Amino acid sequence: MTINLSYEELEQRVRDLETETLESKRANEALRVLSLAWQTLFDAVTDSVFLIDSEGKILLCNKATVNFLGKPINEIVDNTCWELVHATSEPIKGCPIVRMRETRRPESLELPVGDRVFYVATHPVLDQDGNLASAVHIITDITERKQAEDALRNLNERLSKESGQRQQLSRNLIDLLEGERSQISMELHNSIAQTLVALKMELELILEQQVKIDTTLRNWIESAKSKMVATIRDLRTISHGLRPAILDKLGLISAIRDLLDSIKQLTELQIHFFSKNVPKRLDSKKELAIYRIIQESLNNIIKHAQAKKAFVNLVKKGESITLSVEDDGIGFEPDKVMDSQNGNVASGLLIMRERAEQLGGNLYILSRIDWGTHILVEIPI
């Protein structure tokens, strides 16, 4: 066969062949580098990784698999995973390889082996027709993770139990506190107050007698009567604070207004009260909790805040009652106060929070120095 090419055409053909040869060398080198990088990455994986065929026989594995099985590669390849790991001729129950062959989707299983726990996952490799060509099988030792999960679960259970015990103790403490207050209030009203009223009446009877009484003695009696009246008033105020009878008789809003009126008479604090959509009656425990939180908040404002104004808002929003008590006082740092092991402020705030939480609600304290304080409470109806 004769090839008729000009010199220029022959020269161009040589250059083309040289270019093709160079590109082929570059492609082979790139393929070699890519293969080396893949093999390095494959062997660097700490999990055991198998490449298996559609029947489950191992085609390839990484170094971690060699270490895991304790066998050389020539004793691993062409065997199945269940033969090498479980020493059985058939797949174990729930084997992800079997499920993957049926579903053509990734499958996984947590598998206890002795005192270890492994996470076994199989990912299918499908050909262009959707048929199973091979699969990647990965075994990960998750023993430490499972142990950590078990320890965390046990800790959560213990904390939950301790939290329940703490809540029960707090509930008992508050019930005991309210019981003591009710008992003291009853004793003040039924015993001491009545005795003082009787003494007042006896003094009045002495003054009404149609006998001459020394002026000095009369003045003493009048003074004693005045002090008796003041003491009776103070006792009734204290008794009312211990257990507001108006709360049981007329409901929450009336009791709050009565409380605010009493405070206004005794202090210069300007208190603004607003309520909206609050039901006439709530559950008695919720009424008492809201009343006590307002009472404690205002006591703290009077004693510590150096405030001129306070704002009390009580609003029904959806299925909750929202209480807001705000002042323009000197403020404080809530974290420091709540972490304090001493002081009536910390214990008062903690009891307020316990009252809200026992009813399924939440209490938030917003405050900072020279900014004032805002107590926000949400209690489900």
C-alpha positions in Angstrom: 0.0 0.0 0.0 1.4 3.3 -1.0 0.8 6.4 1.1 1.0 9.6 -0.8 1.7 12.4 1.7 3.5 15.5 1.2 6.4 16.4 3.5 4.3 19.0 5.3 1.5 16.5 5.8 3.9 13.9 7.1 5.4 16.4 9.5 2.0 17.3 10.8 1.1 13.7 11.3 4.2 13.2 13.4 3.4 16.2 15.5 -0.1 14.9 16.1 1.2 11.5 17.2 3.7 13.2 19.6 0.8 15.2 21.0 -1.4 12.2 21.5 1.4 10.3 23.1 2.1 13.2 25.5 -1.6 13.5 26.4 -1.8 9.7 27.0 1.3 9.9 29.3 -0.3 12.8 31.2 -3.6 10.9 31.5 -1.9 7.8 32.7 0.1 9.8 35.3 -3.1 11.6 36.5 -4.8 8.2 36.7 -1.8 6.8 38.7 -1.8 9.8 41.1 -5.6 9.5 41.5 -5.4 5.8 42.2 -2.6 6.3 44.7 -4.6 9.1 46.4 -7.7 6.9 46.5 -5.8 4.0 47.9 -4.2 6.3 50.6 -7.6 7.6 51.5 -9.1 4.1 51.5 -6.4 2.8 53.9 -6.5 5.9 56.1 -10.2 5.3 57.0 -10.3 3.9 60.5 -13.5 2.0 59.9 -13.5 -1.4 58.3 -14.5 -1.0 54.6 -15.2 -3.8 52.2 -16.0 -3.7 48.5 -18.3 -6.7 47.9 -19.9 -8.2 44.8 -23.7 -8.8 44.3 -23.4 -12.2 46.1 -21.6 -10.7 49.2 -18.1 -11.9 48.4 -15.3 -9.5 49.3 -13.5 -8.0 46.3 -11.3 -5.4 48.1 -10.8 -4.2 51.7 -8.7 -1.5 53.5 -6.0 -1.9 56.1 -8.4 -1.3 59.0 -10.3 -4.5 57.8 -7.0 -6.5 57.9 -6.4 -5.3 61.5 -10.0 -5.9 62.5 -10.2 -9.5 61.2 -6.5 -10.3 62.0 -6.1 -12.0 58.6 -4.0 -11.2 55.6 -5.7 -9.9 52.5 -5.4 -13.2 50.6 -7.5 -14.9 53.3 -10.1 -12.1 53.2 -10.8 -11.7 49.5 -13.3 -14.0 47.9 -14.9 -14.8 51.3 -18.2 -13.4 52.6 -18.5 -11.1 55.5 -20.5 -13.6 57.5 -18.0 -16.3 57.0 -15.1 -14.1 58.3 -16.9 -12.2 61.0 -19.5 -14.6 62.3 -18.0 -17.9 61.1 -21.4 -19.0 59.5 -22.2 -20.2 56.0 -25.3 -18.1 55.8 -26.0 -14.4 56.5 -27.1 -13.6 60.1 -30.6 -12.5 60.9 -31.2 -8.9 59.8 -28.0 -8.8 57.7 -28.0 -5.4 55.9 -26.3 -7.0 52.9 -29.3 -9.3 52.3 -31.8 -6.4 52.9 -29.8 -4.2 50.5 -29.9 -6.8 47.8 -33.7 -6.8 48.1 -34.3 -3.0 48.4 -31.4 -1.6 46.3 -31.1 1.0 49.1 -28.6 1.6 51.9 -29.3 -0.6 54.9 -27.8 -0.6 58.4 -27.8 -2.5 61.6 -26.4 -2.2 65.2 -24.8 -5.5 66.0 -23.5 -6.6 69.5 -20.5 -8.9 69.3 -19.3 -10.0 72.7 -18.7 -6.9 74.8 -18.5 -4.6 71.7 -21.2 -3.0 69.6 -20.7 -2.3 65.9 -22.7 -0.2 63.4 -22.8 -2.1 60.1 -23.9 -0.3 56.9 -24.1 -1.4 53.3 -24.4 1.0 50.3 -25.4 -0.4 46.9 -23.5 0.4 43.7 -25.9 0.2 40.7 -25.1 -0.1 37.0 -26.7 2.1 34.4 -29.6 -0.3 34.2 -30.3 -0.1 37.9 -28.9 -3.6 38.6 -26.8 -4.3 41.6 -23.2 -4.4 40.5 -21.4 -4.3 43.9 -21.7 -2.6 47.3 -19.6 -0.9 49.9 -19.9 -2.5 53.3 -18.7 -0.5 56.4 -18.2 -1.7 60.0 -17.8 0.9 62.7 -17.0 0.2 66.3 -19.5 2.3 68.3 -18.9 0.7 71.7 -17.6 3.9 73.4 -20.5 5.9 71.9 -23.1 3.5 73.1 -21.5 3.4 76.6 -21.6 7.2 76.6 -25.2 7.2 75.5 -26.1 4.7 78.3 -24.2 6.8 80.8 -26.0 10.0 79.6 -29.4 8.2 79.7 -28.7 7.0 83.3 -27.6 10.5 84.3 -30.8 12.0 82.8 -32.9 9.5 84.6 -31.2 10.2 87.9 -31.5 14.0 87.3 -35.1 13.6 86.4 -35.8 11.6 89.6 -33.9 14.2 91.7 -35.7 17.0 90.0 -39.1 15.3 90.8 -38.0 14.9 94.4 -36.9 18.6 94.5 -40.2 19.7 93.1 -42.1 17.6 95.6 -40.0 19.0 98.5 -40.6 22.5 97.2 -44.3 21.8 96.9 -44.4 20.5 100.4 -42.4 23.5 101.7 -44.8 26.0 100.1 -47.8 24.0 101.3 -46.3 24.0 104.8 -45.6 27.7 104.5 -49.1 28.5 103.5 -50.5 26.2 106.2 -48.4 28.0 108.8 -49.5 31.4 107.5 -53.1 30.4 107.6 -52.8 29.0 111.1 -51.0 32.2 112.4 -53.6 34.4 110.6 -56.4 32.5 112.3 -54.8 32.7 115.7 -54.1 36.4 115.3 -57.7 37.1 114.2 -59.6 34.7 116.6 -57.4 35.0 119.7 -55.1 38.0 120.0 -57.2 40.4 118.0 -60.4 39.5 119.8 -58.6 39.9 123.2 -57.5 43.3 122.2 -61.0 44.3 121.1 -62.3 43.2 124.5 -59.7 45.3 126.3 -60.6 48.2 124.1 -64.3 47.8 125.1 -63.4 47.6 128.8 -61.4 50.8 128.5 -64.3 52.5 126.9 -66.6 51.3 129.6 -64.3 52.8 132.3 -64.4 56.1 130.4 -68.2 56.0 130.3 -68.6 55.5 134.0 -70.3 58.4 135.8 -67.6 58.8 138.3 -64.9 61.4 138.6 -61.7 60.2 137.0 -58.5 62.0 137.5 -57.5 63.9 134.3 -54.1 62.3 134.1 -55.7 58.9 134.5 -58.2 59.7 131.8 -55.4 60.7 129.5 -53.6 57.5 130.2 -56.7 55.5 129.4 -57.4 57.5 126.2 -53.7 56.9 125.2 -54.0 53.2 125.9 -57.2 53.0 123.9 -55.6 54.7 120.9 -52.6 52.3 121.1 -55.1 49.4 121.3 -56.9 50.6 118.2 -53.6 51.0 116.3 -52.5 47.5 117.4 -55.8 46.0 116.3 -55.4 47.6 112.9 -51.9 46.4 112.6 -52.9 42.9 113.6 -55.6 42.9 111.0 -53.1 44.1 108.4 -50.7 41.4 109.3 -53.4 38.8 109.4 -54.7 39.9 106.0 -51.1 39.6 104.6 -50.7 36.1 106.0 -54.0 34.9 104.5 -56.1 37.3 102.4 -59.7 36.3 103.1 -60.8 38.5 100.3 -59.0 36.2 97.9 -61.3 33.3 98.8 -64.4 35.5 98.9 -64.2 37.9 96.0 -61.4 36.5 93.7 -58.0 37.4 92.5 -58.5 40.9 91.0 -60.3 42.2 94.1 -57.6 40.8 96.3 -54.9 42.4 94.2 -56.6 45.8 94.4 -57.0 45.5 98.1 -53.3 44.6 98.5 -52.2 47.5 96.4 -54.4 49.9 98.4 -52.9 48.7 101.6 -49.4 49.3 100.3 -50.2 52.7 99.0 -51.5 53.7 102.5 -48.2 52.6 104.1 -45.6 53.8 101.4 -45.0 56.5 98.9 -44.7 54.0 96.1 -46.9 54.8 93.1 -48.4 51.6 91.9 -50.3 51.3 88.5 -52.4 48.2 88.0 -53.9 47.0 84.8 -55.8 43.8 84.1 -57.5 42.4 80.9 -59.6 39.3 80.1 -58.8 37.7 83.5 -61.5 35.2 84.5 -63.5 36.1 87.6 -62.3 32.9 89.3 -59.3 30.7 88.7 -58.1 27.6 90.3 -57.5 28.5 94.0 -53.8 27.4 93.9 -53.2 29.5 90.9 -54.9 32.5 92.4 -52.9 32.2 95.6 -49.6 31.7 93.6 -50.2 34.9 91.5 -51.2 36.8 94.6 -48.1 35.7 96.5 -45.8 36.5 93.6 -47.2 40.0 93.3 -47.0 40.4 97.1 -43.3 39.3 97.2 -42.4 41.4 94.2 -43.8 44.5 95.7 -42.2 43.8 99.1 -38.8 43.5 97.3 -39.4 46.8 95.5 -40.3 48.6 98.7 -37.3 47.1 100.7 -34.6 47.1 98.1 -35.4 48.8 94.8 -35.5 52.5 95.9 -38.2 52.8 93.2 -40.8 55.6 92.8 -43.1 53.7 90.5 -44.3 50.2 90.0 -46.4 48.7 87.3 -48.5 45.5 87.8 -50.1 44.0 84.7 -52.3 40.9 84.7 -53.5 39.7 81.3 -55.0 36.5 79.9 -53.3 35.6 76.6 -54.6 32.5 74.9 -54.6 29.7 77.5 -52.2 31.4 79.8 -52.2 34.2 82.4 -49.3 36.6 82.0 -48.2 38.6 85.1 -45.8 41.5 84.8 -44.3 43.5 87.7 -42.0 46.3 86.7 -40.3 49.1 88.7 -38.0 52.0 88.0 -35.6 51.2 90.8 -31.8 50.7 91.1 -32.0 47.1 89.7 -29.6 44.3 90.5 -27.7 41.4 88.8 -30.0 38.4 88.8 -27.3 35.7 88.4 -25.4 36.9 91.4 -28.4 37.3 93.6 -29.9 33.9 92.5 -26.5 32.2 93.2 -26.3 33.7 96.6 -26.7 31.3 99.5 -27.8 33.9 101.9 -30.3 36.7 101.9 -34.1 37.0 101.9 -34.0 38.4 98.3 -32.6 35.2 96.8 -34.9 32.9 98.8 -37.9 35.1 98.0 -37.1 35.0 94.3 -36.5 31.2 94.4 -39.9 30.6 96.1 -41.6 32.8 93.5 -40.0 30.8 90.7 -41.0 27.5 92.5 -44.6 28.7 92.8 -44.8 29.3 89.0 -43.0 26.1 88.0 -45.2 23.9 90.3 -48.2 25.1 88.3 -46.6 24.4 84.9 -45.5 28.0 84.4 -42.3 30.0 84.1 -40.9 33.0 85.9 -38.3 35.3 84.2 -36.3 38.0 86.0 -35.0 40.9 83.8 -32.9 43.4 85.6 -29.6 45.4 85.5 -28.0 48.1 87.6 -29.7 51.5 87.3 -32.2 50.1 84.9 -34.9 48.7 87.2 -36.4 45.2 87.4 -39.0 43.3 85.4 -40.6 40.1 86.7 -42.5 38.2 84.0 -44.6 35.2 84.9 -46.6 32.9 82.6 -49.0 30.3 84.1 -51.3 28.1 82.0 -55.0 28.4 83.0 
